[in-house]
């Protein structure tokens, strides 16, 4: 059983060499020294006040920079983490590899591989900063690093101590991403949809992909307002079809007219980027 108390960490920006506490401690020491030197080296009271004002202004500037580069995230044991998952509007983020995720994950989790930085940054950019993020990995190391990164970007982050190893030892529920026959689309079925007269929008995505979730209501609105055919390709269940798309990251959107591809896009987009092709 894991029974550690929650801990709050001061996170450091990847480009910063000092954290908030360390920086402020050093700042206070220099403040005392500079004020003392300023007073000793000034002959008149007006000159002393003027110099002290300049020194305090400079110190305030550097203090703000140090604060801006740091943030905090919290460590929770599996018990408290599990309870927090039940709160409304939380975002659960699995930072393991896709293979690890598919072997079993927490209910409702999204996935962004911390070891693939470009992919991680792209998917993290689709998360909502107004909602708390619960982060986990297999043992706790990658999630701590990811929590640090997300905290410096302005997210409110909680990291699960011990990761999936601790979760499993506590005998808590795990969901598996098993192939679902209902989500399998054959190449023949895809061609039948695309080759019909009119427009057809094909969406390659996954339920655990953050930008895919972000685009879901946008795409649904476009399809409804413009009354076009829509085909969703669940990538985990249709990897071969996705490999033929010419892209290596989700989501991917392709618009067809009378069987011919007229537009494609990888990632998130504004509605007008697609609707301008619906003429």
C-alpha positions as CSV (number, residue, x, y, z in Angstrom):
1,X,0.0,0.0,0.0
2,X,1.1,3.5,-0.8
3,X,0.4,6.0,2.1
4,X,2.6,9.0,1.3
5,X,1.2,12.4,2.1
6,X,0.7,14.9,-0.7
7,X,3.6,17.3,-1.3
8,X,3.8,20.6,-3.1
9,X,6.8,21.2,-5.4
10,X,8.2,24.4,-6.7
11,X,8.6,23.8,-10.4
12,X,11.5,25.2,-12.4
13,X,11.3,26.4,-16.0
14,X,13.5,24.2,-18.3
15,X,15.5,27.3,-19.1
16,X,15.9,28.5,-15.5
17,X,18.6,27.5,-13.1
18,X,17.0,28.8,-10.0
19,X,13.6,28.2,-8.3
20,X,11.5,30.7,-6.6
21,X,12.6,30.0,-3.1
22,X,16.3,29.9,-3.9
23,X,16.0,33.0,-6.0
24,X,14.1,35.0,-3.4
25,X,16.5,34.0,-0.7
26,X,19.5,35.3,-2.7
27,X,17.5,38.4,-3.6
28,X,16.9,39.2,0.1
29,X,20.6,38.9,0.9
30,X,21.6,41.2,-2.0
31,X,18.9,43.7,-1.0
32,X,20.3,44.2,2.5
33,X,23.8,44.5,1.1
34,X,22.9,47.0,-1.6
35,X,20.8,49.2,0.6
36,X,23.6,49.3,3.2
37,X,26.2,50.2,0.6
38,X,23.9,52.8,-0.9
39,X,23.3,54.6,2.4
40,X,27.1,54.6,3.3
41,X,28.1,56.0,-0.1
42,X,25.6,58.9,-0.2
43,X,26.3,62.3,1.3
44,X,22.8,63.8,1.5
45,X,19.4,62.3,2.5
46,X,17.8,63.1,-0.9
47,X,20.6,61.3,-2.7
48,X,20.2,58.3,-0.4
49,X,16.5,58.1,-1.0
50,X,17.0,58.4,-4.8
51,X,19.6,55.7,-4.9
52,X,17.6,53.3,-2.7
53,X,14.6,53.8,-5.0
54,X,16.7,52.8,-8.0
55,X,18.1,49.7,-6.2
56,X,14.6,48.6,-5.1
57,X,13.2,49.0,-8.6
58,X,15.9,46.8,-10.1
59,X,15.4,44.2,-7.5
60,X,11.6,44.2,-8.0
61,X,12.2,43.6,-11.8
62,X,14.4,40.6,-11.2
63,X,12.1,39.3,-8.5
64,X,9.1,39.3,-11.0
65,X,11.2,37.5,-13.6
66,X,12.1,34.7,-11.1
67,X,8.4,34.4,-10.0
68,X,7.2,34.2,-13.6
69,X,9.6,31.3,-14.4
70,X,8.3,29.1,-11.5
71,X,5.1,27.5,-10.5
72,X,3.9,24.7,-8.3
73,X,2.4,21.2,-8.7
74,X,1.2,18.8,-6.1
75,X,1.9,15.1,-5.4
76,X,-1.0,12.9,-4.3
77,X,-1.0,9.2,-3.3
78,X,-3.3,6.9,-5.2
79,X,-6.1,7.2,-2.7
80,X,-6.3,11.0,-2.9
81,X,-5.7,10.9,-6.6
82,X,-8.6,8.5,-7.1
83,X,-10.9,10.7,-5.2
84,X,-9.9,13.8,-7.2
85,X,-10.7,11.9,-10.4
86,X,-14.3,11.9,-9.3
87,X,-14.5,15.7,-9.2
88,X,-16.2,17.5,-12.1
89,X,-14.1,19.1,-15.0
90,X,-10.8,17.4,-14.2
91,X,-8.5,16.4,-17.1
92,X,-6.6,13.1,-16.7
93,X,-3.4,12.9,-18.6
94,X,-1.4,9.7,-19.2
95,X,2.2,10.6,-20.2
96,X,3.3,7.1,-21.0
97,X,3.9,5.7,-24.5
98,X,1.0,4.6,-26.7
99,X,1.9,1.0,-26.1
100,X,1.8,1.4,-22.3
101,X,-1.5,3.3,-22.6
102,X,-3.1,0.5,-24.7
103,X,-2.0,-2.1,-22.1
104,X,-4.3,-0.5,-19.5
105,X,-5.1,3.1,-18.4
106,X,-7.2,5.1,-16.0
107,X,-10.8,5.8,-16.9
108,X,-11.3,8.9,-19.1
109,X,-7.6,9.5,-19.5
110,X,-6.0,11.3,-22.5
111,X,-2.5,10.3,-23.7
112,X,0.5,12.4,-24.5
113,X,3.9,10.6,-24.6
114,X,6.4,12.7,-22.5
115,X,9.4,11.0,-24.2
116,X,8.2,12.5,-27.6
117,X,8.5,16.2,-26.8
118,X,7.0,17.6,-30.0
119,X,4.0,15.3,-29.7
120,X,3.6,16.1,-26.0
121,X,3.8,19.9,-26.5
122,X,1.3,19.7,-29.4
123,X,-1.2,17.7,-27.3
124,X,-0.7,19.7,-24.2
125,X,-1.5,22.9,-26.0
126,X,-5.0,21.6,-26.4
127,X,-5.6,21.2,-22.7
128,X,-7.8,23.6,-20.8
129,X,-6.0,25.8,-18.3
130,X,-9.2,26.6,-16.5
131,X,-9.5,23.0,-15.4
132,X,-7.2,21.0,-13.1
133,X,-5.0,18.3,-14.7
134,X,-4.2,14.9,-13.1
135,X,-1.0,13.5,-14.4
136,X,0.4,9.9,-14.1
137,X,2.9,7.5,-15.7
138,X,4.1,4.0,-14.9
139,X,6.2,4.7,-11.8
140,X,6.1,8.5,-11.2
141,X,9.3,9.8,-12.8
142,X,7.9,10.9,-16.2
143,X,4.8,12.3,-14.7
144,X,6.8,14.4,-12.2
145,X,8.8,15.9,-15.1
146,X,5.6,16.4,-17.2
147,X,3.9,18.0,-14.2
148,X,6.8,20.4,-13.8
149,X,6.5,21.4,-17.4
150,X,2.8,21.9,-17.3
151,X,2.9,23.9,-14.1
152,X,5.4,26.4,-15.7
153,X,2.9,26.8,-18.6
154,X,0.1,27.9,-16.2
155,X,-1.8,24.7,-15.5
156,X,-3.0,23.6,-12.1
157,X,-1.4,20.1,-11.9
158,X,-1.5,17.1,-9.5
159,X,0.9,14.3,-10.0
160,X,0.2,10.7,-8.9
161,X,2.9,9.2,-6.7
162,X,4.0,5.8,-7.8
163,X,2.1,5.8,-11.1
164,X,0.3,2.8,-12.5
165,X,2.5,0.5,-10.4
166,X,1.0,2.0,-7.2
167,X,-2.5,2.1,-8.7
168,X,-2.3,-1.6,-9.6
169,X,-1.0,-2.6,-6.1
170,X,-3.9,-0.8,-4.6
171,X,-6.2,-2.9,-6.7
172,X,-8.0,0.1,-8.3
173,X,-9.9,-0.2,-11.6
174,X,-8.0,-0.1,-14.9
175,X,-9.5,0.2,-18.4
176,X,-8.0,-1.5,-21.4
177,X,-8.0,-0.2,-24.9
178,X,-9.2,-3.5,-26.5
179,X,-10.1,-3.6,-30.2
180,X,-13.8,-3.0,-30.6
181,X,-15.4,-4.5,-33.8
182,X,-17.9,-1.7,-33.8
183,X,-15.1,0.8,-34.4
184,X,-13.4,-1.1,-37.2
185,X,-13.7,0.5,-40.7
186,X,-12.7,-1.5,-43.7
187,X,-11.1,0.2,-46.8
188,X,-14.2,-0.8,-48.8
189,X,-16.5,0.9,-46.3
190,X,-14.3,4.1,-46.4
191,X,-14.3,4.2,-50.2
192,X,-18.1,3.8,-50.3
193,X,-18.5,6.8,-48.1
194,X,-16.0,9.0,-49.9
195,X,-17.1,8.1,-53.4
196,X,-20.7,9.2,-53.0
197,X,-21.8,12.5,-54.6
198,X,-21.2,15.6,-52.5
199,X,-19.0,16.3,-49.5
200,X,-17.6,13.8,-47.0
201,X,-15.4,14.8,-44.1
202,X,-13.1,12.0,-42.7
203,X,-11.8,12.5,-39.2
204,X,-8.8,10.3,-37.9
205,X,-8.6,10.5,-34.1
206,X,-8.8,8.7,-30.8
207,X,-10.8,9.2,-27.6
208,X,-7.6,9.7,-25.6
209,X,-6.1,12.3,-27.9
210,X,-6.4,15.9,-26.3
211,X,-6.6,17.8,-29.6
212,X,-9.0,15.2,-31.0
213,X,-11.3,15.9,-28.0
214,X,-10.9,19.6,-28.4
215,X,-12.0,19.4,-32.1
216,X,-14.9,17.1,-31.6
217,X,-17.6,19.8,-30.9
218,X,-16.1,22.0,-33.7
219,X,-16.4,19.2,-36.2
220,X,-19.9,18.2,-35.1
221,X,-21.0,21.8,-35.5
222,X,-19.6,22.0,-39.1
223,X,-21.2,18.7,-40.1
224,X,-24.6,19.7,-38.7
225,X,-24.7,23.2,-40.2
226,X,-23.4,22.2,-43.6
227,X,-25.2,18.9,-43.8
228,X,-22.2,16.9,-45.1
229,X,-21.4,13.2,-44.6
230,X,-19.0,12.4,-41.8
231,X,-16.8,9.4,-41.3
232,X,-14.9,8.9,-38.0
233,X,-11.8,6.7,-38.1
234,X,-10.8,5.5,-34.6
235,X,-7.1,5.2,-35.1
236,X,-6.3,2.6,-32.4
237,X,-8.8,0.2,-34.1
238,X,-7.8,1.2,-37.7
239,X,-4.1,1.8,-37.6
240,X,-3.6,0.5,-41.2
241,X,-6.0,3.1,-42.6
242,X,-4.3,5.9,-40.6
243,X,-0.9,4.8,-42.0
244,X,-2.2,5.4,-45.5
245,X,-3.3,8.9,-44.6
246,X,0.2,10.3,-45.1
247,X,0.3,11.7,-41.5
248,X,1.9,10.5,-38.3
249,X,0.1,12.5,-35.7
250,X,-3.6,13.0,-34.7
251,X,-6.0,14.4,-35.4
252,X,-6.1,14.4,-39.2
253,X,-9.0,15.7,-41.3
254,X,-9.7,15.1,-45.0
255,X,-12.4,16.7,-47.0
256,X,-13.7,14.9,-50.2
257,X,-16.0,16.2,-52.9
258,X,-17.5,13.6,-55.3
259,X,-14.7,11.1,-54.3
260,X,-11.8,13.5,-54.7
261,X,-9.7,14.9,-51.8
262,X,-9.9,18.7,-51.8
263,X,-8.5,19.6,-48.4
264,X,-6.5,18.0,-45.6
265,X,-5.2,19.2,-42.2
266,X,-3.3,17.8,-39.2
267,X,-4.0,19.2,-35.8
268,X,-6.6,21.8,-34.6
269,X,-8.1,24.4,-36.9
270,X,-10.7,27.2,-37.0
271,X,-14.1,26.4,-38.6
272,X,-13.5,28.8,-41.5
273,X,-10.4,26.9,-42.6
274,X,-12.7,24.1,-43.6
275,X,-15.9,25.8,-44.4
276,X,-14.3,28.0,-47.0
277,X,-14.0,24.8,-49.2
278,X,-17.7,24.0,-48.9
279,X,-19.0,25.9,-52.0
